[in-house]
Amino acid sequence: MIEELEAVGAHFKSLRDPIDTSTPQGKFALRVLGAATELERALIREHTKAGLRAAKARGRVRRQVSGLTRMKSCAS
């Protein structure tokens, strides 16, 4: 999205954070934040998969209960 702004001559400037893509420091800060966010998402994905594998190894199978089934069980 930032690249699209720059392609038409516009820049991004955060009102809260010291990020201004018209400066080299701002571009760097934005890229570092993006890389940290990407790393965090990847770690969450890895930990979720590891947890699912561990649960499967213990014999626990992940089953989603539909809303209708939940409503029927509550009504009983």
Buried (B, 14 or more C-beta within 10 A) or exposed (E): EBEEEBEEEEEBEEEEEEBBBEEEEBBEBBEEEEEEEEEEEEEEEEEEEEEEEEEEEEEEEEEEEEEEEEEEEEEE
